[in-house]
Amino acid sequence: MKETAPSGDAAELLRTRSVVSSAVTVLAVSMVVALVSYAWDWIDVLVSGDTIEPDEWLGLVGVAWLPLAAATTVRLVRFNRSLAARVEEAVEAFRDTVHTAHGWVWQVDADLRITYSSDGVGAMLGYDAREIAGRDVRELLDRDPADAAHAFDTSARQDWTSSAIHRDGTVRTLSSTATPVYGAGARLVGYRGFSADVTWEAAAASAEQRLQDEKAQIRARIEHSIRDAGALEIVLQPIVDLDRHEIAGMEALARFTSEPYRTPDVWFAEAWQVGLGVDLEMHAVESACRRLPGLPGHAYLAVNVSAQTILDPRFHRLLAGLGDQAARLVIEVTEHVAVDDYDTLAETMRRVRATGARLAVDDAGAGYASMQHILRLRPDIVKLDRSIIADSDQDPARRALIGAMCNFGTSLGVTVVAEGVETGAELAVLTEEGLHHAQGYYLSRPATDPHVTWPPDRLQAA
C-alpha cells in the first residue's frame, strides 16, 4: 500500500519549495544567458574595432548587476534547502502522528477504495493495514454501508458517527471525519479520513440519556401526583395509650393510587431524586392537615416531615394558617438528606413550637441520624423503630434496649412510642418494660376513617 501524502502544513511547505526551486532555476539560467550575451558583444567590439554603442555600455551595467542577482540566487538556494529540511520534519511529524494516533488514519480514491491505512485499524477493527487495501472504506466504517454513503456526498469536510463490526463480531461505535482531496483541474481524486473508537463514550452518553429520560418520567409522575387530587390518599393509623386503652393520636400515612404501583417510601425517594422532595412532602402534609377537624377531640395528628421541609417557608405558612389546630399537630422528623446545620434547624423548631405544634423523632434506634436528632433537637416524642420492637419477646438485648429507652424518656419527660407492634408477645414486653404508647398492625391497621375502632380484647390479653 502506498504511503499517504502529507497534508496541512507539510503540503503547503512542499508547494512553497516547488515555487522557490523554480525561481532559483530561472534566475540561474537568466544570469548565465545575460553574462554570455554581454561578453559576446564586447568581444565583437574589441575584435572588430567598431565604435562602442550605447547597448554595449548598458551591457556593462548589466554585468555590474549580476553579482547582486547571484547573491539573491545564493540566498534562494539556502532558503530552498531550509524549506527542504522543514518539509522533511513536517513529513516525519505527520508519519509519527499517523503511527501514534489513537485512531485510524485512512485515504481512499474517488471510488472510495482504500489506498492508505495506518496500523490503527488493527486496534480499532482487528484488521491488518495491508489486507484492507482496495476495499470499499464504507464496508469497514458502517455495518450498513449505505448509511455511510452520505459522508462522501459533499465537497466539504464531513463528520459522522456510525456502528461498525469488529473482526471478532462485536459492535463498535466510530466517530469519523472525511476531507475531500482534489487534483489537477479541481478534480476530486479521493478523501482523507480519520476514525476513532468512541464505543465507551457512546455507551456512557446513552446511559446518561436513559438516566435523564428516567428522571423526566419520575418528575412527570411526581408532578401528576401533586396536581391530581385523587392521586394521593391519606390514611390514619392509631397511636394507642396502653394505660387508658384509648387512641392518643393518629399518624398520617400517604398512599399513592397512581400507576405504576410503588410503595410510599419509593415515591418519596424518587421525589428527592428529582428535586421534588419538599414539594411532595408539602402536598402530603397539606392533605393530612385537612383531616384535623375530623379527628377525635383529644387525639393529635402526626405527620412525617424531613428537616429540609421544616426549613421551607411554605411549611411555616401552613402552620400559621392552621391557627389553634396547630397545637394538635406532631411533626415527626424523618431523614432523607443529612442535616448539615443543626443550629439553624433547632432555631426553626423553636418557631414551630411557638405555634403549639410538637416534635417527634421517628425511627429512633434505626441509625445514627435519629439519635443525633434526639440529642440536638430535644423532641417531645421519641418513636422506637420496628427493628427494635420485632422479636423483642425472644431477644434479651432488644428487651433491654426498650427498657433503657423508656427510662431515658421518663428522665427527660419525653413520651416514648413503639412502632410496628405486630404480635401480642411484643406488646406484652412493652407493657412489662414500662412503655405506655404503641402503634402497629396488632393494634390497628391504617384506615381512612379517623374514628377507627381497634379490638380492646387484644390489650386485655396483653
N, C-alpha and C positions, 0 to 999 in steps of 0.2 A: 504494500500500500504506500503510495507516495506521501511525502511529507506535506503537511498543510502549509500554505503561505502565511507569513506573519500578517497581522492586521494592526490597525490603530497607528500608534507612533512609529512602529517599525516600518510599516508600509509607507508612511509619509517620508521617513528618512531615506528609504530606497528611491523614491521619486525625486527627492531633492538631490541625492547623489548623482542620479542619472543626468539631471539638468547641469550640474556642475561639471561633470565629466565631458559633456558636450561642449560647454563653454571653454574648457581647457583645450580641447582639440581644435576648436575653431580659432582661438587666439594663437595657438602654436603654429598652425598652418598659415594663418594670415601673416604672422611675423616673418616666417621663412620666405613666403612669396614676395612680401614687400622688400625684404633685405636683398633678395636676388634681383628684383626689378631695379632698385636704386643702384646697386653695384654695376649692373649691366649698362645703365645709362651713363655713368661716369667713366667706365672703361671705354665706351664708344666715343665719348668726348675726348678723352686723353689720347686715344689711338689715332683718331681721325683728325684731331686738331681743330675741330669745329668750335664755333663760338658757344659759350655756355648759355643755355636758355634758362628762363625762369623756372621751368619744371625741374631742371637739374638741381637748382638751388632749393626748390621745395623738397626735393628728394633728400637733401642733406638734413632738412628739418625733420623729415620722417625717420631718418636714421637715428637722429638725436632722441626721437620719441620712443624708439624701440626698447631702450633699457627699462623705461617705465612700464611698457607693455610686458616686458619679460619678467619684471618684478611682480606685476599683477598676476601673471601666469603662474609664477612660483607660489604665490600666496594661495591661488586657487587650487594648485596641486596639493598643498599642505592641508587646505580645508577639505579637499576631497578625501584625503587619507583619514582625516579626523572623522568625517562622516562615515567612512567605511568601518572604522573602529566602533562608532556608536551604533551603526546598523548591526554589527556582529553582536554587540552587547544586548541590543534590543531583541534580536532573534534568539539569543541564548536565554534571555529572561522569559521570552514567550514560550520557549521549549520547556524551561523549568516550570513555568506556571501550568502548562499543559500536563506535565507529568506529576506535579504535586497537588494539583487542584482536587478538592474533594467532590468530584463530579466527572461527567463525561463530556469531553470536547469532541465535536464531530464536524465533518464537512461533507456536503453532498453536491452532486451536479444538478443540472436543470431538470433531470428526470427523477431527482430525489434518491439517487443511488449513492451509497456511502463511498466517498473517495478517501476519507481520512477518519480515523478513530483513535482517540487516546486510550491508554490502558484502563482508564477509569470505568469503561464499560464492563470490565470484569467484576469489580466490586459491586457495581450497581445492578447488572443484569445477568452476570455469570458467563459472559462470552469472552473469547479471546479477540483482541482487536483485529487480528489478521483474518479471522474466519468470517467476519461480517462484511468484508469488502464487497461492494457491488450489491448488497441487499438494500431494499427499499427501507429508508430510515423509519417510515411510518409503521412498519411491522414491529419495530422494537419500541417505539415511543408510546404506542397505544394498543391495547388488546383488540380494539376495533379500529383498524387503520383508517376507515372512513372518517372517524371522529377527529383524527389528527390532520386531515387534508386541509382544513380551513387555515391552519397555521402557515401554509405555504401559498396561500392565495392572495398575498398582499405584497406591495412593493416596499413596505416599511417593516421595521422590526416588529416581531410578534412574540408575545409571551402567553403561555398557557400551561394548564395543569392537566395531567392525564393519568390513567391507570394502566400500568404496563405489567406484563407477565415475566417474572424472573425465570431463568432457565430451569430452576428447581420447581417451578409451578406456582410459587407464591406470587401474590399480587403486590406490586409496589406502586407508590404514588410518586410521579415525577413532575418536577417543575422545569419547563424548557423554555429556551429563547432561541429564535431563528432570525438571522440578519441576511438580507439578500446580498449577493456578490455579483458585480457587473464587469463585463469585459469590454473589448473594443466596440465602439458604436453604441454604448449604453445597453448592451445585450446582456440579459440575465444568464449567468453561467452556473449559478448554484446558490447554496446557502451555507453560512457558518452557524453553528449552533452550540449550545451548552445545556446540559441537563443535570439536575441534581435530585438526589433521592430525598423526598420530603415525607416519607411514609409516616414516621413517628410524629412529625409536626402536624400532618393532616389528621392523624388519629387523635392527637391532643385537641386540635381545633374542633373536630367532630364531637369529642366528648364534652368539650366546653359548650358547644352549641346545644347538645342534648340536655346539659345541666341548665342552661338558660331557658330552654323550652319547658323543662320540668318545673322550674321556678315560676315561669309565666303561668303554667297550668295551676300550680298551687296558689299563686296570687289570685287568679281568677276564682278559684273555689272559695278562698277565704273572703274575698270581697263579696261574692254572692251570698255567703252565709251571714255576712253583716247586713247586707241590703234586704235580703228576703226575710220577712217577719216569721215565716214558718220553718226556716232552715235550722234554727237553734231553739231548743226547748229546755226549760229549767225544771229539774226535778228536785225534790227535797228529801233529805234523809234525817230522821230524828236523832238528836243528841240527848241521851236519856240520863236523868238524875236517878241514880240507882238507889239512893236512900228514900226519896219521896215517890219513886215509881211514877214519874211524870216526865214529859218532854221539856227539857230545859232550853233547847234551841233546835234550829234546823240548818243543816248545811246545804247550800245551793250548789247543785252539780249540773254542768252543761251536758246536754245530749244533742248530737247533730243528726238531722234527718236527711241531709243532702247525700247524694251518691257521688263517688263510691263510698261505702261504709268505712268509717275509720273511728277508732276509739277516741275519746276526748283528748287524751294525752298526745296522740298523734296530731290531731287538729291544731292544738296549741303549739306543739313543737314545730310544725310546718309554718305556722303563722310567724313565729320568731325567726325562722329560717329566711323568710322573705321580707322581714322588716315590718310585719303587721301584728306583732305580738301584743303590743299595748292596745291597738285598735280592737282586736278580737276580745281581749280581756275586758275592755271598757264596755263593749257590746254585751258581754255575758253579765257583767256586774249591773249594768242598767236594766237588763231583763230580770235579773234576780231581785233587784230593789223594787220592782213593780209588784212583787209578791208580798211585800211587807204588810200592807193593810189586811191581808187575808190570814196572817199567822195568828195562832193563839195569843192572847194578850200578854202573857208572861214570857213568851218564847223570843229568843233572839235569832237573827239571821246571820249565818257565817258565809262569807264569800271569799273565794280564793283569788288573791291578787299578788303579782310579783312586785318586788321593790321598785322596778322601773315604772310600773303603772302608778304606784303610790306617789312617785315624784312628778307625775304628769299633771299639769294644771287642770286638765279635764276631770280628773278624779276629784279634785278639791271642789270644783264647781258642782259636781254631782252631790257630794256630801252637803254642801251649802244648800242645795235645792231640796234636800230631804227634810230640813227643819228638825222638829222634835223626833222624827222617826230615825234620825242618825244614831240616837242613843241605843237603838235596838240592833245596830249593826256590829258584827265582829269581823274584823279583817284578818284573814288567815294569810300570812306571808309565805308565798311559795318561792322556789328558787329555779329560775330559768337562766339567768345570767348572773355571774358573780357580782357581789356588792363591793364596789371599789371605795366608796366614801360612806362609812357608817355614821360619821358625824352629821352629814347632810341628811341622811335618812332618819336619824334619831330626831333631828330638829323638825323634819317634816311630820314625823309621827306625833310630836307634841301638838302640832297644829291639828292633826287628825283627831287626837284625843279631846281637843278643846271642843269639838262638835258633839262629844258624848260617845263616839264610837270607841270600841275596844280593840285590842291587838291580840292575835293568837299566832303562835309559831307552829306551822304544820310540819308533819313528818319528823318530829323530834326523834333522834336516835338513828335516823337513816343515813346521816352523813355529817361531815364537819360543818357544813354551811348552816344547818339548822341549830346546832349548838352555838355557833357564833351569833346567830340571831337572838338566841335566849340571853346570852351574856351581854350583848351590846344594846339590845332594844328593850329589855325588861318587859316581856309581854304580860298580859292579864291571864292568858290561857296558853297551856302547852299541850299539844296533841301528840301522843305517842304513836309512832309509826306501826303499821301492821307487822313489820318484820320483828318487832319486839314482842308483840302480843301472841303471834302464831306459835302454837305448841308450848306455850308457857307453862301449861299444866304438866308437861313432861320434861321440861328443861329448867333445872335449878338456876342456871345463870340468867335466863330471861326473867324468871320469877324474882330473883334478887334485884335485877335492874328495875323492874316495875316498882318494887318496894322502895328502892332508893329514889326513884323519880317522884314517887308520892311524897316521901319525906322532904325532898328538895322543894316541891311545890308548896307544901304546908309551911315550911320555914320562911318562904318568900311571899306567902299569901297569894300564890298562883294556883288557878284551877287546872288540874291535870285531867285530860280526856283521853281515853283509849280508843284508837281507831281500829276498824277491821275485826271486831269480835264476831267469830263465826260458830263457836260451839259453847255449850253450857259449861264445859270444863274450864274454858278460857275465862268465861265470865266469873266463875267461882274463884279463880285465882285473883282476879282483880278486886273483888269484894273482900277477900281474905287479906290482901295487902293494903287495904285502906283506900282504894281508888273509888271515887264517887260518881264519875261521869264516863259514859261509854257510848259508842255507836258501832253499828256493823250489821251484817245480814242476819245474824242470830236475833237481833232485837227488832230490826225493821229494814226492809229494802227501800231504796229511794222510790218516791212516788210523786205524782203531780198534785195530789190532794194535800194541802197543808194540814188538814185535820185528820191525818193518818192515825189509825189506832194500831197498837202493837200488842202482842199477846202478853198480858200480865202474868200468866201462869209460868212463863219462862223465867221471869225474875224471881218468882216464889220458889221455883225449882232450884234456881241457882243458890 
